[in-house]
Amino acid sequence: MSQPPVLHVHGSVTLGAGREVGEVWVEDGVISLTRPSGLSAETVHLEGYAVPGLVDVHAHVGLGPGGAVTGEQAREQALADRDAGVLLIRDAGSPVDTRWMDDDDALPRILRCGQHLALPKRYLRGFGRELELPSDLPAAVAQEAAAGDGWVKIVADWIDRDHGDLTPLWSAQDLAGAVAAAHAEAARVTAHTFATEAVDDLLAAGVDCLEHGTGLTGSQIDEVVRRGVAVTPTLLQVGRFDAIAAQAAEKFPVYAARMRAMHDRRYQHVAALYEAGVQLLVGTDAGGTITHGQIAAECAELVRAGIPAADVVAAASWQGRSYLGFGELVDGSGADLVVYAADPRTSITVLRTPLAVILRGRLVGRR
């Protein structure tokens, strides 16, 4: 097997918060802040603005509009994310086992939440694991935690067709037992939540992260900050709420009105989260109805909500890596980098067109 080329990335390289250098070298898969001595391999020079690999903390590899997809389709999803600059994915629930991807060095790293945990007829059919009784939740969480990569995903609220609106799936007691079961397995819990009604019990149970969070009120946002709970706004998904409302309006008018209201205030809501000091994560909700490779579009939506581009890039890169336990890049660390022609912290649209993608020290994509 031929020796991979040494990579020389120069111009401006951001390694983490407030840490920028003029160049780095990549040899044998790791970063060096000084030129390696005795170079014997071909050297590829890449000039531009480089940041640590992007992170999508809410994607579904192996999930399509109708549920599970084939292995080949799942691989195509992961490659679409990689080519967009995403080198680390927190898979926020998938009906298929994608662990075989861990042996493919061409694919992004994936941290899995296992399957969504829901109740019958209280989530999208074929997407998650449906429990017979709410009291089964703690045991199911322990099982998913043992099988996953340090995360478990709970569906906390969904439309109750008998009620005609969003309602919580679980009691406060069930949630408390579920979160305790996950933490006993050294796993963190994230929860799908649209509705205001589910949030208080989630926070009281000690949940670690909220997905969407569209129902958060001002007082709940304050409690999120106090507890250090992160929120993934998924603005691409919330941008679809108006269409979802239109489909449901005739049969479920109350639900449709709520979804429209959350759609209409989505940017103001995310701005309020940011201004309050909530740790915001960047997730596309790819899989299902949203195609993979949309990280740049999600980042652009966050900027549209009023968050500075520099803060969005940080959240989508080194801050997201640190939140998931991968840390910032240092001398000697594994080389996951994305190179751009201009600084995305100045213009978020730059994220759409990476010049080069370096995964595990290898050049896997180059324009």
Secondary structure, 3 states (H helix, E strand, C coil): CCCCCEEEEEEEEEEECCEEEEEEEEECCEEECCCCCCCCCCEEEEEEEEEECEEEEEECCCEECCEECCHHHHHHHHHHHHHCCEEEEEECCCCCCCHHHHHCCCCCEEEECCCCEECCCCCCCCCCEECCCHHHHHHHHHHHHHHCCCEEEEECEEEECCCCEEEECCCHHHHHHHHHHHHHCCCEEEEEECCCCCHHHHHHHCCCEEEECCCCCHHHHHHHHHHCCEEECCHHHHCCHHHHHHHHCCCCHHHHHHHHHHHHCHHHHHHHHHHHCCCECCCCCEECCECCCCHHHHHHHHHHCCCCHHHHHHHHCHHHHHHCCCCCCCCCCECCEEEECCCCCCCHHHHHCCCEEEECCEEEEEC
